[in-house]
Amino acid sequence: MTTWQLVRDLLPEIAKHADEVERVRGLPDHLYDGLRAAGCLRMLAPVAHGGAGLGVPDTLRVIETLGTADGSVAWLVGQVALSQLIIGCAAEETVAAIFADGPDVYAAGSVAPKGRATEVEGGWRISGQWPFVTGCERADWVYLNCVLVRGRAVALTDGRPATRIMVLPASDVTVVDTWHTLGLRGTGSHDLAVSGGFCPDERAVTLVPGTAGADRAAMSIAQSSLIIAAAASGIAEAALRDVAELAAGGKRPALSATRLASSTAFQERLGEARMVAQAGRALLYDQAGQEWGAVAGPDAAMRRAQVRAAAAQATALAVRATDAAFELAGGTAVYDSSPLSRRLRDANTARQHFVASRHSYTAFGAHLVGEGGDGGPL
C-alpha cells in the first residue's frame, strides 16, 4: 500500500485525538508511531538512504489528506518533509551520518536568519534564538539559518548579510516554551535557543546562489510554501464537509422555519465556497506538477518566486473557504466542541506564515517586470 493509502486508514484515529494533540501541543506517542509506520517520516528523505522517493505532488496529497483530520498533524508531517529536503542538501558525509540509522529522521528547523554563526577553526560557533520551530520537542536534528560573522564583522554577499543553514544535533539546543497561540496549537512550534553551539563546516548548507547545494536548498525552501498550502487545503476540505453534514443533519437557523439545507442562500454560498476551495487546490497541484528540471539557471529565482506566489494564493483561497464554512454554520461553530472552531483557528494561523503573505506576490511581480534580481533563497 502507498503512504497515502495507509494515511487514509489513520484518519479516524487522528480525528479522534485532535483535542489531545491540541492540548499537549504535539504528537502523542501512539499517533507518532502510526505516522512513522505509514511512511510519513520518510517521504522526502534521500532515496539513497531509504527514503520513499515521493514526488512533490504525492507528498502534498498525503499532507492535504492528513489536514482533513487535523491541521496540526498535517503541518507537523509537512515540516518533517521539508527538513529532510533541506538536510538532504548538505554534504554527503553529513547526510550519510544523519540517516545512518534509517530514513525516519525527525528533524525540525527555521530558515529565518535569527542567529549568528561566527567563524572559528573547523566550523562555526552558533548563538541565537529562532521562533516557530515546528515539532522541535521531538526532533533528533535541527537546521537553523544564521547570519555569518567573520572576524568581528558580518559577512556580506552582494551587499546583503551572508547566511548559512547550520545543522546541529538536538542535544545542542534548548527548547523555549513559547507556543501559546490562536491555532495550530498541536504543532508545538516553540522557539529554539543556542548559546555557543558548534557546527563543523561539513554540516553547513550554503544559500549563496550558484554554489554547491545552494540552488537545491533555495528551491526546497520555496517548496515549503506548497506544503503549507496543502495543509490549509485539507483544513478547508474538512470545514466544508463539516458544515454540509451539519445542514444535512437537519439544522434550522434560529427563528427560522426552514431547514438550513433547504435555504437557497445557504446552498448558493456553500456552492461558492466549494468552488473557491477547488480553485485553490487546482492551483496548488498545477504548480506542484510542473517540471522544474535543473534548479539552477538564469530563471531559477523567478521559478522560486512563482512557486511562493502560487502557494500564497492557494492558501488564501483555502482560508476563504474555511471562513465561509464557519460563518454558514452559525452559532453552533463557536463552541470548542465544534471541529469548525478549531479549523477556523488553524486555517487563519496558517495564513500568518510569512510564505503565505502578500510579499510573495510582490516578489513574483518584480520578476515579471524585470526587477526581481536573484531574490535570495527567501
N, C-alpha and C positions, 0 to 999 in steps of 0.2 A: 504493500500500500504506500501511496505517496504521503509526504508530510501533510499536505492539505487534507487528504482523506482522514489521516489519523487525528488531525486537529478537529475536524468536524465531530468526531466521536467524543472529544473532550469538552465540547461546548456546554452541554448541560451541567457538567461538574464545575466548570469555570463560572457560569452564571449563578449557580447555587452558592458559590463562595465569594461573590463580588463584594458583599458587605464586609466580609472578613478581610479581603485584600485591601479595601479602603481603610478599615480600622487599624490594621497592623502596619499599613504603609509599605507593603511589599508582598512578595510571593510566599505563602505558606509552603512548607516542605513538600506536601503531597501534590500541590499544583506544579511546583518546580520540577519534581520527579516526572510528572506526567508530560510536561512540555519537553523535557530532555528526551524522554523515551520516544516522543513523536518526531524528534529530529529538529525541533525548533531552535536548538542552540548550536546547530552546525550548518545552517542553510547557506551562509556565505563564508564559512571557514575555508581556507585554502584546500582545494581538491587534493593536492599532493600530500596533505596531512589528514585526509579522511573526511574533508568537507563534503556536503551533499551535492555541491555543484549546481544549485538552483540559479536560474537567471533572475534578473531583477523583477520581471512581471510575476513569476511564480512566487517569489519571496513576498511581494506586495499582496498577492492573493491570500497567502497564509495570514499576514498581519491584518488585512481587512476582515477576514473571517473571524479571527480572534476578537476583533473590535466589536463584532455583533454580540458577543457575550460580555466583554468587559474592556473598556477603553484602556485602562491601566495595564492590563495583561498584554494587550496588543502593543502598546507603547514600549513596554519593557522588552518584549521579544524583538521589536524593531530596532531598539538601541543596541542590543547584543549583536544583531546582524551588522549594524553599522560599525561597531567596534571591531568586528572581525575583518571587515573591508579595510579599515584604516590600519590595523596592526599588520594585515597582510601586505602592506606597502613598505614595511620595514625591511632591513637587510635580511637575507635568507637565514643567516645563522640565528638571528633573533626570532624569526618566525618559527624556525625548527625547534628552538628551545621552548617557546611558549606553547606550542602544540605537541610537545613531546609525549604527553600522556593521553593524547586523543584530541578530537576536534571540538568536543563540547566545552569550549573555554568560555566562561562567563566573564566578560570584561565590560568596563564602563569608562566614560571619559568626557572630555569637553574640548571643543575646537575654539572656544573663546579664549584669547590670549590673556588670561587673568593673572599669570605668574611670570616670574623671571627665571631664566636659566643662565647662570654665569659660567663662562668657560674656565675649566680647570684641567689639569693634566688628565688625559684619557677620557674626558667627557664633560659633563655639565652638573653644576650644583643648583638644585631646584628649590625655589621658595615661592609661596603664593597661596591664594585661596580661590577655588573655582566653584561657581554655583551651578545648579541644575544638572548634577551628575546622576543620571537615572540609574537606579539599581546598584548604587555603589556599595551598599552594605553586603551584597553577595559576591562582589567582584573578586577575582583572583589577580587580575591585572588591570591597570588603568592607563589611559593615554591622556596627556594634559598638554595643551598648547601653551607655549611660553615665548615671551619676548627675549631675544638673545642679548647678552651683555658680554662684551669683550673688554678686558681691562676694567675701566670704570665708566665706559660709555655704551649706550645702546647701539647695537649694530644696525646698520641701515642697508636696505636693498631698494634701489631706485627711489631714494629719498624717504622711504617708509620703514618703520621698525621691522627688522627681520624676525621671523618667528620659526619655531620648530616644534613638532609634536614629540614629547618625551614619553616613553613607555616605561612604567615603573611597576614593580610588584605591589599588590595592595597592602602588604605589610609596611610599606614606606609612607603611607598616607594616613591621615586622620579624618574620620567622618565627623562633620559638624552638623548636628541635628537642626536643620533649618526648614524642613519640608512640611509646613503647615499652610495649606493652600485652599483655594476655591475648588479646584478639581484635579483629576489625575492623581489623587492622593496616594493611590496604591503603587505609584511608580517609585516612591522613596527617593526622589531626586534631590538629595541633600547636597550641601557643599562638601568639597574635599580640600583639606589643608595640607601643605607640605612645608617643612622647615628644614632646609639643608639636606634634602634628599639627593642622591647621586644617580645620574643616568649616564652610562657609558655611551661613547659615540655610536656604537653599532645599534643601540636601541633608540636613536633619534631619527624621526621621519621628517625630512625636509619638505617645505612647502614652496620653495622657490621654483617658479615655472621653468621647465626645460631641464631640470636636474633629475637624477635617478629617483624614481618612485614618486616624485612630486606631482606629476600630472595625474597619475592614478589616484593619489591621495586627494587631490583637489576635486576630481570627478566623484570620488566616494563621498566627500563632504556635500557636494551638490545633490547627490542621490539621496542623502539623508532627508531632504525635503520631501521626496516622494514617499519615504517611509512614514513621515508624519501625516501626509495626506491620506495614505492608506488607512491608518488608524482612525482618522477623522471620518473617512468614508464608511468604515464599519460601524462607527457610532451612529452616524446618520441613518444607515440601513436599519439598525435596531430601533432607533427612535420612531421612524416611520412605521415599523412593524408594531411597536407598542401602541401607538395611537390608533392604528387601524383595528387592532384587536379590541381595544377599549370601545371603539364605536360599534364594532360588530357584536360586542357583548351586550349591547342594549343601553348604553349610557344615554341619559337625557340631560341636556343642559338645564341649569337652574331656571325655574319659572317657564319652562318650555314644555309643550305637549308633544313635541316632535322628537323622535329618536335622533341622536347625532348622526347616525349613519344615513338617515333619510333626508338630511339637510343638504340642499343643493349648494349652499355656500360652503359647507364643510367639504363636500365632495370636490368642489372646484379647487379649494385651497390645498386639499390633500393631493389631488392630482398634480397641481403645480409643484408642490414640494417634492413629490416623487420625481418629476422631470428635472428639477434643479439638482437633486442628488445624482440622478442618472447622468446629467451633463458633466458634473464634476468627476464622476467615476470614469466616463468615457475619455475625458481629457487626461486623467491620471494614467490610464493604461495605454492610451495612444502615445504619450510621452515615454513611458517606460519601455514600450515595444520598439521604439526607434533604434536602429543600429548605429551605435556611436563609433564603432571602429576604433581607430587609434585615438587615445585620449589626449595626445599632443597635437600640435599643428597650429596654424595661424588663426583658426576659428574655434579653438578649444574653449577660450574664455566665453565666447558668445554661446556656445552649446551649453556650458555650465549655467550661464545666466538664463537661458531658455528653460532648462530643467527646473530651476528655482522658481521662475515666474509661473510656469505651468502648475507646479505643486502648490504655490501660494493661492492660485485661482481655484484649484480643486479643493483645497482646504476650506477656503471661504465659502464655496458652494455647499460643502458638506455641513458647515456650521449653520448656514442659512436654512438648510432643510431641517436640521435638528431644532433650531429655534422655532420654526414653523410647527413642527410636531408638538413641541412643548406647549405652545400657545393654543393649538387646537384641542389639546387635552383638557383645558380649563383648570379649575381649582384642584382637581384630583392630582395633578402633576406636582403640586408644590410640596407634598409630603415626602419626608425622607424615605418612606416605604415605597414610593413610586420609582421604578427604574428610570423614568424620564427625568426625574430630578437630577440623578447622577449623570445621565447622558448629557444634559444641558450644561452642567458644570464642567464635565470632561471636555466637551467639544469647544467650549469657549476658552478653556485653559490652553488647549492645543493651539488655538488661533493666536495666542500671545507669544508663541515661539518666534524667534527673530527670522527664521527662514520662511515663515508664513506672513511676514509683514509686507507692506506696500513698497518697501525698499527693493524687494525682488523685482517688481515691475519697473522701478526706476533704473535698476542696473541693466535690465534687458532692453529697455527703451534707449538707453545710452548707446548700446551696441548697434541698435537699428539705425542710428544717425551718425555712426562712426566715431562716437565719443567714449567708447567703453574701455579702451586700453586692455591690459591683461586681466584686470579685475581682481587679481589675487585669488586665493583659494576660497574666500568667503563671498 
